[in-house]
C-alpha cells in the first residue's frame, strides 16, 4: 500500500520554501509567474496537489529556479 513518508514534501510546500528564500509574497510570485493569484494560493495550500506542468514551469520561472530544483 503506497504511503507518503515523513520526508516527502508536497509541491505546495516546495513552492512556499523557494518563495520565502526569494523573499516574495504570493501576490508577487503570481505576477512574476503569470498565473492567477487564487491558483497559487490553492497550490501552496495543497488544495491543488497535481498542478499542470505548464503552471509549475511558470512558477519555477517566476522563482528563478529550474523545474528540477523546484521539484526535487
C-alpha positions, -999 to +999 in steps of 0.1 A: +000+000+000+016+033-011+020+059+017+038+092+020+069+091+042+077+119+066+105+132+043+083+137+012+073+172+006+043+184-015+048+207-045+030+234-025+055+232+004+084+233-020+070+265-037+065+281-003+101+274+007+115+288-026+092+318-024+104+325+012+141+322+000+133+347-027+115+370-003+084+371-025+048+375-015+022+352-030+009+381-050+044+390-063+051+354-073+017+350-091+025+382-111+061+371-119+049+336-129+019+350-149-006+327-131-038+337-113-033+345-076-060+321-065-043+293-084-010+299-065-029+300-032-046+267-039-013+250-049+006+264-018-023+253+004-022+218-011-058+221-023-044+215-057-019+188-054-012+180-090-009+213-109-002+212-147+033+211-160+027+245-176+018+260-143+047+245-125+071+257-153+057+292-149+062+291-111+097+279-115+105+307-139+089+332-116+111+319-088+142+319-110+148+282-105+148+252-128+120+227-128+144+202-114+153+225-085+117+231-077+105+195-079+135+176-063 
